[in-house]
Amino acid sequence: MRTRLAERAARFDEITDLIGRPEVAANGRKLSVLLQERGALEPVHALNARVAELEVRRAEAARILSDPSADPEFAELAREDAA
């Protein structure tokens, strides 16, 4: 599932690049199709960014929890994030 999400988010980025090109912007039909596809992919792109952010937070929490010298308050916050 994560791979499919990343692939669709990458397509969003690709379309964003394409619509900035003069040859695409000059082609109203192609631009319209790309803008529709981009609009449909926008929630996927946002979800992918959120999942990536949560993966980073979870990895950071795991790092803190595996460190025996970690501050107890940080460890508690890390436990909450990992839950």
mmCIF file of the N, C-alpha and C atoms, coordinates in Angstrom:
data_MODEL
# 
_entry.id   MODEL 
# 
loop_
_atom_site.group_PDB 
_atom_site.id 
_atom_site.type_symbol 
_atom_site.label_atom_id 
_atom_site.label_alt_id 
_atom_site.label_comp_id 
_atom_site.label_asym_id 
_atom_site.label_entity_id 
_atom_site.label_seq_id 
_atom_site.pdbx_PDB_ins_code 
_atom_site.Cartn_x 
_atom_site.Cartn_y 
_atom_site.Cartn_z 
_atom_site.occupancy 
_atom_site.B_iso_or_equiv 
_atom_site.pdbx_formal_charge 
_atom_site.auth_seq_id 
_atom_site.auth_comp_id 
_atom_site.auth_asym_id 
_atom_site.auth_atom_id 
_atom_site.pdbx_PDB_model_num 
ATOM 1   N N  . MET A 1 1  ? 0.820  -1.189 0.000   1.00 0.00 ? 1  MET A N  1 
ATOM 2   C CA . MET A 1 1  ? 0.000  0.000  0.000   1.00 0.00 ? 1  MET A CA 1 
ATOM 3   C C  . MET A 1 1  ? 0.872  1.265  0.000   1.00 0.00 ? 1  MET A C  1 
ATOM 4   N N  . ARG A 1 2  ? 1.906  1.269  0.813   1.00 0.00 ? 2  ARG A N  1 
ATOM 5   C CA . ARG A 1 2  ? 2.780  2.438  0.910   1.00 0.00 ? 2  ARG A CA 1 
ATOM 6   C C  . ARG A 1 2  ? 3.447  2.733  -0.428  1.00 0.00 ? 2  ARG A C  1 
ATOM 7   N N  . THR A 1 3  ? 3.840  1.676  -1.130  1.00 0.00 ? 3  THR A N  1 
ATOM 8   C CA . THR A 1 3  ? 4.483  1.859  -2.432  1.00 0.00 ? 3  THR A CA 1 
ATOM 9   C C  . THR A 1 3  ? 3.519  2.504  -3.423  1.00 0.00 ? 3  THR A C  1 
ATOM 10  N N  . ARG A 1 4  ? 2.287  2.024  -3.443  1.00 0.00 ? 4  ARG A N  1 
ATOM 11  C CA . ARG A 1 4  ? 1.279  2.577  -4.358  1.00 0.00 ? 4  ARG A CA 1 
ATOM 12  C C  . ARG A 1 4  ? 1.011  4.040  -4.028  1.00 0.00 ? 4  ARG A C  1 
ATOM 13  N N  . LEU A 1 5  ? 0.941  4.347  -2.759  1.00 0.00 ? 5  LEU A N  1 
ATOM 14  C CA . LEU A 1 5  ? 0.728  5.722  -2.323  1.00 0.00 ? 5  LEU A CA 1 
ATOM 15  C C  . LEU A 1 5  ? 1.875  6.618  -2.792  1.00 0.00 ? 5  LEU A C  1 
ATOM 16  N N  . ALA A 1 6  ? 3.100  6.144  -2.613  1.00 0.00 ? 6  ALA A N  1 
ATOM 17  C CA . ALA A 1 6  ? 4.273  6.919  -3.046  1.00 0.00 ? 6  ALA A CA 1 
ATOM 18  C C  . ALA A 1 6  ? 4.297  7.094  -4.562  1.00 0.00 ? 6  ALA A C  1 
ATOM 19  N N  . GLU A 1 7  ? 3.903  6.065  -5.296  1.00 0.00 ? 7  GLU A N  1 
ATOM 20  C CA . GLU A 1 7  ? 3.867  6.157  -6.763  1.00 0.00 ? 7  GLU A CA 1 
ATOM 21  C C  . GLU A 1 7  ? 2.860  7.212  -7.220  1.00 0.00 ? 7  GLU A C  1 
ATOM 22  N N  . ARG A 1 8  ? 1.693  7.217  -6.596  1.00 0.00 ? 8  ARG A N  1 
ATOM 23  C CA . ARG A 1 8  ? 0.665  8.192  -6.981  1.00 0.00 ? 8  ARG A CA 1 
ATOM 24  C C  . ARG A 1 8  ? 1.081  9.608  -6.579  1.00 0.00 ? 8  ARG A C  1 
ATOM 25  N N  . ALA A 1 9  ? 1.750  9.741  -5.443  1.00 0.00 ? 9  ALA A N  1 
ATOM 26  C CA . ALA A 1 9  ? 2.246  11.055 -5.025  1.00 0.00 ? 9  ALA A CA 1 
ATOM 27  C C  . ALA A 1 9  ? 3.329  11.540 -5.988  1.00 0.00 ? 9  ALA A C  1 
ATOM 28  N N  . ALA A 1 10 ? 4.145  10.626 -6.468  1.00 0.00 ? 10 ALA A N  1 
ATOM 29  C CA . ALA A 1 10 ? 5.178  10.982 -7.451  1.00 0.00 ? 10 ALA A CA 1 
ATOM 30  C C  . ALA A 1 10 ? 4.534  11.440 -8.762  1.00 0.00 ? 10 ALA A C  1 
ATOM 31  N N  . ARG A 1 11 ? 3.427  10.820 -9.119  1.00 0.00 ? 11 ARG A N  1 
ATOM 32  C CA . ARG A 1 11 ? 2.714  11.241 -10.330 1.00 0.00 ? 11 ARG A CA 1 
ATOM 33  C C  . ARG A 1 11 ? 2.191  12.665 -10.155 1.00 0.00 ? 11 ARG A C  1 
ATOM 34  N N  . PHE A 1 12 ? 1.707  12.990 -8.959  1.00 0.00 ? 12 PHE A N  1 
ATOM 35  C CA . PHE A 1 12 ? 1.263  14.355 -8.655  1.00 0.00 ? 12 PHE A CA 1 
ATOM 36  C C  . PHE A 1 12 ? 2.408  15.336 -8.893  1.00 0.00 ? 12 PHE A C  1 
ATOM 37  N N  . ASP A 1 13 ? 3.591  14.993 -8.386  1.00 0.00 ? 13 ASP A N  1 
ATOM 38  C CA . ASP A 1 13 ? 4.762  15.862 -8.571  1.00 0.00 ? 13 ASP A CA 1 
ATOM 39  C C  . ASP A 1 13 ? 5.144  15.983 -10.048 1.00 0.00 ? 13 ASP A C  1 
ATOM 40  N N  . GLU A 1 14 ? 5.056  14.863 -10.762 1.00 0.00 ? 14 GLU A N  1 
ATOM 41  C CA . GLU A 1 14 ? 5.366  14.874 -12.188 1.00 0.00 ? 14 GLU A CA 1 
ATOM 42  C C  . GLU A 1 14 ? 4.409  15.796 -12.945 1.00 0.00 ? 14 GLU A C  1 
ATOM 43  N N  . ILE A 1 15 ? 3.129  15.694 -12.629 1.00 0.00 ? 15 ILE A N  1 
ATOM 44  C CA . ILE A 1 15 ? 2.132  16.546 -13.292 1.00 0.00 ? 15 ILE A CA 1 
ATOM 45  C C  . ILE A 1 15 ? 2.383  18.005 -12.951 1.00 0.00 ? 15 ILE A C  1 
ATOM 46  N N  . THR A 1 16 ? 2.716  18.276 -11.701 1.00 0.00 ? 16 THR A N  1 
ATOM 47  C CA . THR A 1 16 ? 3.014  19.649 -11.292 1.00 0.00 ? 16 THR A CA 1 
ATOM 48  C C  . THR A 1 16 ? 4.149  20.221 -12.138 1.00 0.00 ? 16 THR A C  1 
ATOM 49  N N  . ASP A 1 17 ? 5.172  19.415 -12.379 1.00 0.00 ? 17 ASP A N  1 
ATOM 50  C CA . ASP A 1 17 ? 6.276  19.859 -13.236 1.00 0.00 ? 17 ASP A CA 1 
ATOM 51  C C  . ASP A 1 17 ? 5.813  20.062 -14.681 1.00 0.00 ? 17 ASP A C  1 
ATOM 52  N N  . LEU A 1 18 ? 5.011  19.129 -15.161 1.00 0.00 ? 18 LEU A N  1 
ATOM 53  C CA . LEU A 1 18 ? 4.541  19.214 -16.551 1.00 0.00 ? 18 LEU A CA 1 
ATOM 54  C C  . LEU A 1 18 ? 3.721  20.478 -16.807 1.00 0.00 ? 18 LEU A C  1 
ATOM 55  N N  . ILE A 1 19 ? 2.831  20.823 -15.892 1.00 0.00 ? 19 ILE A N  1 
ATOM 56  C CA . ILE A 1 19 ? 1.958  21.975 -16.153 1.00 0.00 ? 19 ILE A CA 1 
ATOM 57  C C  . ILE A 1 19 ? 2.722  23.297 -16.113 1.00 0.00 ? 19 ILE A C  1 
ATOM 58  N N  . GLY A 1 20 ? 3.934  23.274 -15.611 1.00 0.00 ? 20 GLY A N  1 
ATOM 59  C CA . GLY A 1 20 ? 4.768  24.470 -15.624 1.00 0.00 ? 20 GLY A CA 1 
ATOM 60  C C  . GLY A 1 20 ? 5.548  24.655 -16.921 1.00 0.00 ? 20 GLY A C  1 
ATOM 61  N N  . ARG A 1 21 ? 5.500  23.668 -17.793 1.00 0.00 ? 21 ARG A N  1 
ATOM 62  C CA . ARG A 1 21 ? 6.234  23.757 -19.057 1.00 0.00 ? 21 ARG A CA 1 
ATOM 63  C C  . ARG A 1 21 ? 5.432  24.564 -20.075 1.00 0.00 ? 21 ARG A C  1 
ATOM 64  N N  . PRO A 1 22 ? 6.091  25.439 -20.801 1.00 0.00 ? 22 PRO A N  1 
ATOM 65  C CA . PRO A 1 22 ? 5.388  26.288 -21.777 1.00 0.00 ? 22 PRO A CA 1 
ATOM 66  C C  . PRO A 1 22 ? 4.614  25.497 -22.829 1.00 0.00 ? 22 PRO A C  1 
ATOM 67  N N  . GLU A 1 23 ? 5.181  24.395 -23.324 1.00 0.00 ? 23 GLU A N  1 
ATOM 68  C CA . GLU A 1 23 ? 4.500  23.635 -24.367 1.00 0.00 ? 23 GLU A CA 1 
ATOM 69  C C  . GLU A 1 23 ? 3.215  22.977 -23.856 1.00 0.00 ? 23 GLU A C  1 
ATOM 70  N N  . VAL A 1 24 ? 3.168  22.660 -22.580 1.00 0.00 ? 24 VAL A N  1 
ATOM 71  C CA . VAL A 1 24 ? 1.954  22.085 -21.991 1.00 0.00 ? 24 VAL A CA 1 
ATOM 72  C C  . VAL A 1 24 ? 0.959  23.199 -21.690 1.00 0.00 ? 24 VAL A C  1 
ATOM 73  N N  . ALA A 1 25 ? 1.456  24.297 -21.145 1.00 0.00 ? 25 ALA A N  1 
ATOM 74  C CA . ALA A 1 25 ? 0.576  25.425 -20.815 1.00 0.00 ? 25 ALA A CA 1 
ATOM 75  C C  . ALA A 1 25 ? -0.106 25.987 -22.072 1.00 0.00 ? 25 ALA A C  1 
ATOM 76  N N  . ALA A 1 26 ? 0.564  25.888 -23.207 1.00 0.00 ? 26 ALA A N  1 
ATOM 77  C CA . ALA A 1 26 ? 0.001  26.398 -24.464 1.00 0.00 ? 26 ALA A CA 1 
ATOM 78  C C  . ALA A 1 26 ? -1.036 25.453 -25.069 1.00 0.00 ? 26 ALA A C  1 
ATOM 79  N N  . ASN A 1 27 ? -1.069 24.221 -24.591 1.00 0.00 ? 27 ASN A N  1 
ATOM 80  C CA . ASN A 1 27 ? -2.012 23.227 -25.108 1.00 0.00 ? 27 ASN A CA 1 
ATOM 81  C C  . ASN A 1 27 ? -3.168 23.102 -24.113 1.00 0.00 ? 27 ASN A C  1 
ATOM 82  N N  . GLY A 1 28 ? -4.228 23.874 -24.368 1.00 0.00 ? 28 GLY A N  1 
ATOM 83  C CA . GLY A 1 28 ? -5.354 23.950 -23.436 1.00 0.00 ? 28 GLY A CA 1 
ATOM 84  C C  . GLY A 1 28 ? -5.978 22.610 -23.109 1.00 0.00 ? 28 GLY A C  1 
ATOM 85  N N  . ARG A 1 29 ? -6.107 21.747 -24.102 1.00 0.00 ? 29 ARG A N  1 
ATOM 86  C CA . ARG A 1 29 ? -6.717 20.425 -23.871 1.00 0.00 ? 29 ARG A CA 1 
ATOM 87  C C  . ARG A 1 29 ? -5.848 19.575 -22.950 1.00 0.00 ? 29 ARG A C  1 
ATOM 88  N N  . LYS A 1 30 ? -4.563 19.503 -23.265 1.00 0.00 ? 30 LYS A N  1 
ATOM 89  C CA . LYS A 1 30 ? -3.641 18.715 -22.443 1.00 0.00 ? 30 LYS A CA 1 
ATOM 90  C C  . LYS A 1 30 ? -3.551 19.291 -21.033 1.00 0.00 ? 30 LYS A C  1 
ATOM 91  N N  . LEU A 1 31 ? -3.495 20.606 -20.929 1.00 0.00 ? 31 LEU A N  1 
ATOM 92  C CA . LEU A 1 31 ? -3.423 21.251 -19.633 1.00 0.00 ? 31 LEU A CA 1 
ATOM 93  C C  . LEU A 1 31 ? -4.659 20.919 -18.793 1.00 0.00 ? 31 LEU A C  1 
ATOM 94  N N  . SER A 1 32 ? -5.812 20.959 -19.407 1.00 0.00 ? 32 SER A N  1 
ATOM 95  C CA . SER A 1 32 ? -7.057 20.652 -18.704 1.00 0.00 ? 32 SER A CA 1 
ATOM 96  C C  . SER A 1 32 ? -7.060 19.228 -18.153 1.00 0.00 ? 32 SER A C  1 
ATOM 97  N N  . VAL A 1 33 ? -6.624 18.281 -18.978 1.00 0.00 ? 33 VAL A N  1 
ATOM 98  C CA . VAL A 1 33 ? -6.573 16.875 -18.551 1.00 0.00 ? 33 VAL A CA 1 
ATOM 99  C C  . VAL A 1 33 ? -5.598 16.710 -17.388 1.00 0.00 ? 33 VAL A C  1 
ATOM 100 N N  . LEU A 1 34 ? -4.442 17.337 -17.499 1.00 0.00 ? 34 LEU A N  1 
ATOM 101 C CA . LEU A 1 34 ? -3.439 17.223 -16.437 1.00 0.00 ? 34 LEU A CA 1 
ATOM 102 C C  . LEU A 1 34 ? -3.920 17.878 -15.142 1.00 0.00 ? 34 LEU A C  1 
ATOM 103 N N  . LEU A 1 35 ? -4.584 19.015 -15.257 1.00 0.00 ? 35 LEU A N  1 
ATOM 104 C CA . LEU A 1 35 ? -5.086 19.682 -14.062 1.00 0.00 ? 35 LEU A CA 1 
ATOM 105 C C  . LEU A 1 35 ? -6.156 18.838 -13.363 1.00 0.00 ? 35 LEU A C  1 
ATOM 106 N N  . GLN A 1 36 ? -6.982 18.162 -14.139 1.00 0.00 ? 36 GLN A N  1 
ATOM 107 C CA . GLN A 1 36 ? -7.987 17.279 -13.541 1.00 0.00 ? 36 GLN A CA 1 
ATOM 108 C C  . GLN A 1 36 ? -7.319 16.114 -12.822 1.00 0.00 ? 36 GLN A C  1 
ATOM 109 N N  . GLU A 1 37 ? -6.343 15.513 -13.468 1.00 0.00 ? 37 GLU A N  1 
ATOM 110 C CA . GLU A 1 37 ? -5.634 14.392 -12.837 1.00 0.00 ? 37 GLU A CA 1 
ATOM 111 C C  . GLU A 1 37 ? -4.918 14.853 -11.577 1.00 0.00 ? 37 GLU A C  1 
ATOM 112 N N  . ARG A 1 38 ? -4.281 16.010 -11.665 1.00 0.00 ? 38 ARG A N  1 
ATOM 113 C CA . ARG A 1 38 ? -3.572 16.549 -10.501 1.00 0.00 ? 38 ARG A CA 1 
ATOM 114 C C  . ARG A 1 38 ? -4.537 16.802 -9.352  1.00 0.00 ? 38 ARG A C  1 
ATOM 115 N N  . GLY A 1 39 ? -5.704 17.358 -9.657  1.00 0.00 ? 39 GLY A N  1 
ATOM 116 C CA . GLY A 1 39 ? -6.710 17.604 -8.630  1.00 0.00 ? 39 GLY A CA 1 
ATOM 117 C C  . GLY A 1 39 ? -7.167 16.325 -7.951  1.00 0.00 ? 39 GLY A C  1 
ATOM 118 N N  . ALA A 1 40 ? -7.308 15.269 -8.733  1.00 0.00 ? 40 ALA A N  1 
ATOM 119 C CA . ALA A 1 40 ? -7.715 13.983 -8.172  1.00 0.00 ? 40 ALA A CA 1 
ATOM 120 C C  . ALA A 1 40 ? -6.624 13.382 -7.287  1.00 0.00 ? 40 ALA A C  1 
ATOM 121 N N  . LEU A 1 41 ? -5.369 13.686 -7.609  1.00 0.00 ? 41 LEU A N  1 
ATOM 122 C CA . LEU A 1 41 ? -4.249 13.125 -6.853  1.00 0.00 ? 41 LEU A CA 1 
ATOM 123 C C  . LEU A 1 41 ? -3.843 13.974 -5.648  1.00 0.00 ? 41 LEU A C  1 
ATOM 124 N N  . GLU A 1 42 ? -4.365 15.167 -5.546  1.00 0.00 ? 42 GLU A N  1 
ATOM 125 C CA . GLU A 1 42 ? -3.947 16.061 -4.460  1.00 0.00 ? 42 GLU A CA 1 
ATOM 126 C C  . GLU A 1 42 ? -4.150 15.461 -3.069  1.00 0.00 ? 42 GLU A C  1 
ATOM 127 N N  . PRO A 1 43 ? -5.304 14.839 -2.780  1.00 0.00 ? 43 PRO A N  1 
ATOM 128 C CA . PRO A 1 43 ? -5.457 14.223 -1.452  1.00 0.00 ? 43 PRO A CA 1 
ATOM 129 C C  . PRO A 1 43 ? -4.460 13.086 -1.213  1.00 0.00 ? 43 PRO A C  1 
ATOM 130 N N  . VAL A 1 44 ? -4.123 12.356 -2.262  1.00 0.00 ? 44 VAL A N  1 
ATOM 131 C CA . VAL A 1 44 ? -3.141 11.277 -2.143  1.00 0.00 ? 44 VAL A CA 1 
ATOM 132 C C  . VAL A 1 44 ? -1.768 11.858 -1.810  1.00 0.00 ? 44 VAL A C  1 
ATOM 133 N N  . HIS A 1 45 ? -1.430 12.945 -2.465  1.00 0.00 ? 45 HIS A N  1 
ATOM 134 C CA . HIS A 1 45 ? -0.151 13.607 -2.210  1.00 0.00 ? 45 HIS A CA 1 
ATOM 135 C C  . HIS A 1 45 ? -0.071 14.082 -0.759  1.00 0.00 ? 45 HIS A C  1 
ATOM 136 N N  . ALA A 1 46 ? -1.149 14.674 -0.269  1.00 0.00 ? 46 ALA A N  1 
ATOM 137 C CA . ALA A 1 46 ? -1.183 15.148 1.119   1.00 0.00 ? 46 ALA A CA 1 
ATOM 138 C C  . ALA A 1 46 ? -1.086 13.972 2.092   1.00 0.00 ? 46 ALA A C  1 
ATOM 139 N N  . LEU A 1 47 ? -1.783 12.894 1.802   1.00 0.00 ? 47 LEU A N  1 
ATOM 140 C CA . LEU A 1 47 ? -1.732 11.712 2.659   1.00 0.00 ? 47 LEU A CA 1 
ATOM 141 C C  . LEU A 1 47 ? -0.331 11.119 2.672   1.00 0.00 ? 47 LEU A C  1 
ATOM 142 N N  . ASN A 1 48 ? 0.305  11.055 1.519   1.00 0.00 ? 48 ASN A N  1 
ATOM 143 C CA . ASN A 1 48 ? 1.663  10.535 1.445   1.00 0.00 ? 48 ASN A CA 1 
ATOM 144 C C  . ASN A 1 48 ? 2.622  11.373 2.292   1.00 0.00 ? 48 ASN A C  1 
ATOM 145 N N  . ALA A 1 49 ? 2.476  12.678 2.236   1.00 0.00 ? 49 ALA A N  1 
ATOM 146 C CA . ALA A 1 49 ? 3.330  13.561 3.042   1.00 0.00 ? 49 ALA A CA 1 
ATOM 147 C C  . ALA A 1 49 ? 3.094  13.318 4.530   1.00 0.00 ? 49 ALA A C  1 
ATOM 148 N N  . ARG A 1 50 ? 1.840  13.131 4.908   1.00 0.00 ? 50 ARG A N  1 
ATOM 149 C CA . ARG A 1 50 ? 1.501  12.889 6.319   1.00 0.00 ? 50 ARG A CA 1 
ATOM 150 C C  . ARG A 1 50 ? 2.058  11.549 6.790   1.00 0.00 ? 50 ARG A C  1 
ATOM 151 N N  . VAL A 1 51 ? 1.941  10.519 5.964   1.00 0.00 ? 51 VAL A N  1 
ATOM 152 C CA . VAL A 1 51 ? 2.479  9.200  6.315   1.00 0.00 ? 51 VAL A CA 1 
ATOM 153 C C  . VAL A 1 51 ? 3.996  9.282  6.466   1.00 0.00 ? 51 VAL A C  1 
ATOM 154 N N  . ALA A 1 52 ? 4.658  9.972  5.565   1.00 0.00 ? 52 ALA A N  1 
ATOM 155 C CA . ALA A 1 52 ? 6.116  10.128 5.651   1.00 0.00 ? 52 ALA A CA 1 
ATOM 156 C C  . ALA A 1 52 ? 6.505  10.842 6.945   1.00 0.00 ? 52 ALA A C  1 
ATOM 157 N N  . GLU A 1 53 ? 5.752  11.871 7.301   1.00 0.00 ? 53 GLU A N  1 
ATOM 158 C CA . GLU A 1 53 ? 6.016  12.603 8.545   1.00 0.00 ? 53 GLU A CA 1 
ATOM 159 C C  . GLU A 1 53 ? 5.853  11.679 9.757   1.00 0.00 ? 53 GLU A C  1 
ATOM 160 N N  . LEU A 1 54 ? 4.814  10.870 9.747   1.00 0.00 ? 54 LEU A N  1 
ATOM 161 C CA . LEU A 1 54 ? 4.581  9.949  10.861  1.00 0.00 ? 54 LEU A CA 1 
ATOM 162 C C  . LEU A 1 54 ? 5.653  8.866  10.940  1.00 0.00 ? 54 LEU A C  1 
ATOM 163 N N  . GLU A 1 55 ? 6.145  8.429  9.794   1.00 0.00 ? 55 GLU A N  1 
ATOM 164 C CA . GLU A 1 55 ? 7.232  7.446  9.794   1.00 0.00 ? 55 GLU A CA 1 
ATOM 165 C C  . GLU A 1 55 ? 8.496  8.026  10.424  1.00 0.00 ? 55 GLU A C  1 
ATOM 166 N N  . VAL A 1 56 ? 8.774  9.274  10.127  1.00 0.00 ? 56 VAL A N  1 
ATOM 167 C CA . VAL A 1 56 ? 9.945  9.935  10.719  1.00 0.00 ? 56 VAL A CA 1 
ATOM 168 C C  . VAL A 1 56 ? 9.761  10.058 12.228  1.00 0.00 ? 56 VAL A C  1 
ATOM 169 N N  . ARG A 1 57 ? 8.568  10.471 12.664  1.00 0.00 ? 57 ARG A N  1 
ATOM 170 C CA . ARG A 1 57 ? 8.303  10.605 14.101  1.00 0.00 ? 57 ARG A CA 1 
ATOM 171 C C  . ARG A 1 57 ? 8.419  9.267  14.816  1.00 0.00 ? 57 ARG A C  1 
ATOM 172 N N  . ARG A 1 58 ? 7.898  8.212  14.191  1.00 0.00 ? 58 ARG A N  1 
ATOM 173 C CA . ARG A 1 58 ? 7.960  6.880  14.801  1.00 0.00 ? 58 ARG A CA 1 
ATOM 174 C C  . ARG A 1 58 ? 9.415  6.420  14.911  1.00 0.00 ? 58 ARG A C  1 
ATOM 175 N N  . ALA A 1 59 ? 10.211 6.651  13.875  1.00 0.00 ? 59 ALA A N  1 
ATOM 176 C CA . ALA A 1 59 ? 11.626 6.265  13.910  1.00 0.00 ? 59 ALA A CA 1 
ATOM 177 C C  . ALA A 1 59 ? 12.363 7.036  14.998  1.00 0.00 ? 59 ALA A C  1 
ATOM 178 N N  . GLU A 1 60 ? 12.051 8.309  15.130  1.00 0.00 ? 60 GLU A N  1 
ATOM 179 C CA . GLU A 1 60 ? 12.676 9.122  16.175  1.00 0.00 ? 60 GLU A CA 1 
ATOM 180 C C  . GLU A 1 60 ? 12.269 8.619  17.557  1.00 0.00 ? 60 GLU A C  1 
ATOM 181 N N  . ALA A 1 61 ? 11.003 8.266  17.720  1.00 0.00 ? 61 ALA A N  1 
ATOM 182 C CA . ALA A 1 61 ? 10.530 7.724  18.999  1.00 0.00 ? 61 ALA A CA 1 
ATOM 183 C C  . ALA A 1 61 ? 11.249 6.416  19.322  1.00 0.00 ? 61 ALA A C  1 
ATOM 184 N N  . ALA A 1 62 ? 11.397 5.556  18.328  1.00 0.00 ? 62 ALA A N  1 
ATOM 185 C CA . ALA A 1 62 ? 12.094 4.290  18.542  1.00 0.00 ? 62 ALA A CA 1 
ATOM 186 C C  . ALA A 1 62 ? 13.546 4.530  18.945  1.00 0.00 ? 62 ALA A C  1 
ATOM 187 N N  . ARG A 1 63 ? 14.184 5.518  18.317  1.00 0.00 ? 63 ARG A N  1 
ATOM 188 C CA . ARG A 1 63 ? 15.575 5.837  18.661  1.00 0.00 ? 63 ARG A CA 1 
ATOM 189 C C  . ARG A 1 63 ? 15.672 6.298  20.108  1.00 0.00 ? 63 ARG A C  1 
ATOM 190 N N  . ILE A 1 64 ? 14.768 7.162  20.515  1.00 0.00 ? 64 ILE A N  1 
ATOM 191 C CA . ILE A 1 64 ? 14.787 7.668  21.892  1.00 0.00 ? 64 ILE A CA 1 
ATOM 192 C C  . ILE A 1 64 ? 14.533 6.529  22.882  1.00 0.00 ? 64 ILE A C  1 
ATOM 193 N N  . LEU A 1 65 ? 13.560 5.678  22.564  1.00 0.00 ? 65 LEU A N  1 
ATOM 194 C CA . LEU A 1 65 ? 13.225 4.583  23.480  1.00 0.00 ? 65 LEU A CA 1 
ATOM 195 C C  . LEU A 1 65 ? 14.337 3.548  23.585  1.00 0.00 ? 65 LEU A C  1 
ATOM 196 N N  . SER A 1 66 ? 15.155 3.429  22.567  1.00 0.00 ? 66 SER A N  1 
ATOM 197 C CA . SER A 1 66 ? 16.259 2.466  22.620  1.00 0.00 ? 66 SER A CA 1 
ATOM 198 C C  . SER A 1 66 ? 17.501 3.035  23.300  1.00 0.00 ? 66 SER A C  1 
ATOM 199 N N  . ASP A 1 67 ? 17.483 4.314  23.623  1.00 0.00 ? 67 ASP A N  1 
ATOM 200 C CA . ASP A 1 67 ? 18.624 4.970  24.257  1.00 0.00 ? 67 ASP A CA 1 
ATOM 201 C C  . ASP A 1 67 ? 18.427 4.962  25.774  1.00 0.00 ? 67 ASP A C  1 
ATOM 202 N N  . PRO A 1 68 ? 19.215 4.162  26.495  1.00 0.00 ? 68 PRO A N  1 
ATOM 203 C CA . PRO A 1 68 ? 19.041 4.091  27.950  1.00 0.00 ? 68 PRO A CA 1 
ATOM 204 C C  . PRO A 1 68 ? 19.363 5.406  28.664  1.00 0.00 ? 68 PRO A C  1 
ATOM 205 N N  . SER A 1 69 ? 20.098 6.281  28.007  1.00 0.00 ? 69 SER A N  1 
ATOM 206 C CA . SER A 1 69 ? 20.450 7.553  28.642  1.00 0.00 ? 69 SER A CA 1 
ATOM 207 C C  . SER A 1 69 ? 19.486 8.681  28.271  1.00 0.00 ? 69 SER A C  1 
ATOM 208 N N  . ALA A 1 70 ? 18.404 8.339  27.580  1.00 0.00 ? 70 ALA A N  1 
ATOM 209 C CA . ALA A 1 70 ? 17.441 9.362  27.145  1.00 0.00 ? 70 ALA A CA 1 
ATOM 210 C C  . ALA A 1 70 ? 16.761 9.990  28.363  1.00 0.00 ? 70 ALA A C  1 
ATOM 211 N N  . ASP A 1 71 ? 16.505 11.268 28.239  1.00 0.00 ? 71 ASP A N  1 
ATOM 212 C CA . ASP A 1 71 ? 15.786 12.001 29.275  1.00 0.00 ? 71 ASP A CA 1 
ATOM 213 C C  . ASP A 1 71 ? 14.427 11.329 29.508  1.00 0.00 ? 71 ASP A C  1 
ATOM 214 N N  . PRO A 1 72 ? 14.037 11.106 30.766  1.00 0.00 ? 72 PRO A N  1 
ATOM 215 C CA . PRO A 1 72 ? 12.765 10.432 31.051  1.00 0.00 ? 72 PRO A CA 1 
ATOM 216 C C  . PRO A 1 72 ? 11.544 11.143 30.444  1.00 0.00 ? 72 PRO A C  1 
ATOM 217 N N  . GLU A 1 73 ? 11.561 12.466 30.413  1.00 0.00 ? 73 GLU A N  1 
ATOM 218 C CA . GLU A 1 73 ? 10.434 13.194 29.825  1.00 0.00 ? 73 GLU A CA 1 
ATOM 219 C C  . GLU A 1 73 ? 10.362 12.959 28.312  1.00 0.00 ? 73 GLU A C  1 
ATOM 220 N N  . PHE A 1 74 ? 11.527 12.955 27.658  1.00 0.00 ? 74 PHE A N  1 
ATOM 221 C CA . PHE A 1 74 ? 11.560 12.647 26.221  1.00 0.00 ? 74 PHE A CA 1 
ATOM 222 C C  . PHE A 1 74 ? 11.095 11.215 25.974  1.00 0.00 ? 74 PHE A C  1 
ATOM 223 N N  . ALA A 1 75 ? 11.519 10.306 26.851  1.00 0.00 ? 75 ALA A N  1 
ATOM 224 C CA . ALA A 1 75 ? 11.124 8.905  26.698  1.00 0.00 ? 75 ALA A CA 1 
ATOM 225 C C  . ALA A 1 75 ? 9.604  8.770  26.809  1.00 0.00 ? 75 ALA A C  1 
ATOM 226 N N  . GLU A 1 76 ? 8.996  9.507  27.737  1.00 0.00 ? 76 GLU A N  1 
ATOM 227 C CA . GLU A 1 76 ? 7.545  9.453  27.879  1.00 0.00 ? 76 GLU A CA 1 
ATOM 228 C C  . GLU A 1 76 ? 6.858  9.985  26.636  1.00 0.00 ? 76 GLU A C  1 
ATOM 229 N N  . LEU A 1 77 ? 7.343  11.099 26.119  1.00 0.00 ? 77 LEU A N  1 
ATOM 230 C CA . LEU A 1 77 ? 6.778  11.641 24.869  1.00 0.00 ? 77 LEU A CA 1 
ATOM 231 C C  . LEU A 1 77 ? 6.966  10.655 23.714  1.00 0.00 ? 77 LEU A C  1 
ATOM 232 N N  . ALA A 1 78 ? 8.110  9.999  23.676  1.00 0.00 ? 78 ALA A N  1 
ATOM 233 C CA . ALA A 1 78 ? 8.381  9.019  22.616  1.00 0.00 ? 78 ALA A CA 1 
ATOM 234 C C  . ALA A 1 78 ? 7.421  7.836  22.738  1.00 0.00 ? 78 ALA A C  1 
ATOM 235 N N  . ARG A 1 79 ? 7.144  7.398  23.960  1.00 0.00 ? 79 ARG A N  1 
ATOM 236 C CA . ARG A 1 79 ? 6.186  6.304  24.152  1.00 0.00 ? 79 ARG A CA 1 
ATOM 237 C C  . ARG A 1 79 ? 4.806  6.698  23.639  1.00 0.00 ? 79 ARG A C  1 
ATOM 238 N N  . GLU A 1 80 ? 4.414  7.927  23.907  1.00 0.00 ? 80 GLU A N  1 
ATOM 239 C CA . GLU A 1 80 ? 3.118  8.419  23.424  1.00 0.00 ? 80 GLU A CA 1 
ATOM 240 C C  . GLU A 1 80 ? 3.083  8.472  21.894  1.00 0.00 ? 80 GLU A C  1 
ATOM 241 N N  . ASP A 1 81 ? 4.177  8.925  21.288  1.00 0.00 ? 81 ASP A N  1 
ATOM 242 C CA . ASP A 1 81 ? 4.247  8.987  19.823  1.00 0.00 ? 81 ASP A CA 1 
ATOM 243 C C  . ASP A 1 81 ? 4.243  7.591  19.205  1.00 0.00 ? 81 ASP A C  1 
ATOM 244 N N  . ALA A 1 82 ? 4.885  6.650  19.873  1.00 0.00 ? 82 ALA A N  1 
ATOM 245 C CA . ALA A 1 82 ? 4.975  5.298  19.330  1.00 0.00 ? 82 ALA A CA 1 
ATOM 246 C C  . ALA A 1 82 ? 3.660  4.545  19.466  1.00 0.00 ? 82 ALA A C  1 
ATOM 247 N N  . ALA A 1 83 ? 2.798  4.992  20.332  1.00 0.00 ? 83 ALA A N  1 
ATOM 248 C CA . ALA A 1 83 ? 1.525  4.276  20.561  1.00 0.00 ? 83 ALA A CA 1 
ATOM 249 C C  . ALA A 1 83 ? 0.542  4.468  19.444  1.00 0.00 ? 83 ALA A C  1 
# 
